[in-house]
């Protein structure tokens, strides 16, 4: 059992992963192969088949066979039963040593590579040519080996993922703020046009950040699967984006962001067109993390997707909404020409309060549900990397909920005077800092192996 200070060291190390290059553990493992690793065959095989612990995505999968005379041409790779893929041999293999190099990824898009050797014996020979060898330096450079998850091997991947999460929650917060917080405030006679415009402009700016982060993540995924030299090759990139669950989820996010931007631009002239367009785009953005993360690879696919969507949507409206209150709402209220500006701030926070109270329990309950699915058993909470990282996230979520409770019970009641507004700005900012740390840990969780899908040796 680690000493109490170990948790602090784990948190520091986890946050460092966001900026330091590293290779995360694999999400999918090779269960068995045909021929088997290290086997000595009397009869030449007619195909190369691999079976994994999760369903592999064909667009992410490749098999190469290298024999004594060089690379052997294989037929098209096709799906097999039981989470498998196989490629038929076009010719009969001669006696000798062979090496199978493979790579694949499950629906969450985390690719792994490996290799194994087998031998075809000959009745009239005692010496068999050794299998073709891949230099150790090349293996290290390409991340070969069953325990290498190259999809998360770039520091850019984690950084881009974190920026996507921040931008996504900000966009959802802007939508919740404009359509859930400001209308009740306007009904009470408080001017809201400036606050709505500030939220729209901030949301549009963040959409640019979201698109840039998504493009970086798409490139690093393609580079991990196809190599840096072919990362932008259309013949490799298009099947990856249109033929895998990960790629479809990625497209949902990027297309959704474009629709939100178009909706916000159109809403200045015609809100009846702009608002439905923006909300439709937001739905695509909310679905994106679920379809390109652990939820897509779960055995409980639909239940896991629904919980993920609720978790992300609730967090966006709650925490993204608080960000809008702090960065768009309060500055707009403080610039009102007439009346008590601090009273307007109080009215704004009180209008946001019911929305936060509604979303916070959804976030927590959906998060607990997804955690239960990922862990598989409470016994996996401490012995696994995923479980320990989850404990850190739970601790930070408790801090966020604690600050939210304080803001709801104490800080909110002090509003209406200048000192109350200043105090709420401090406590609200503290809540948002804790939320940013939660997103940082979440980024690590999505690139950490799920205990419920790991194979016990």
Secondary structure, 3 states (H helix, E strand, C coil): CCCCCHHHHHHHHHHHCCCCCCCECCCCCEEEEECCCCCEECCCCCEEEEEECCCCCHHHCEEEEEECCEEECECCCEEECCCEEEEEECCCCCCEEEEEEEEECCCCCCCEEEEEEEEECCCCCCCCCCCCCCCHHHHHHHCCCCCCEHHHCCHHHHHHHHHHHHHHHHHHHHHHHHHHHHHHHHHCCCCCHHHHHHHHHHHHHHHHHHHHHHHHHHHHHHHHHHCHHHCCCHHHHHHHHHCCHHHHHHHHHHHHHHHHHHHHHHHCCCHHHHHHHHHHHHHHHHHHHHHCCHHHHCCCHHHHHHHHHHHHHHHHHHHHHHHHHHHHHHHHHHCCCCCCHHHHHHHHHHHHHHHHHHHHHHHHHHHHHHHHHHHCCCCHHHHCHHHHHHHHHHHHHHHHHHHHHHHHHHHHHHCCCHHHHHHHHHHHHHHHHHHHHHHHHHHHHCCCCCHHHCCCC
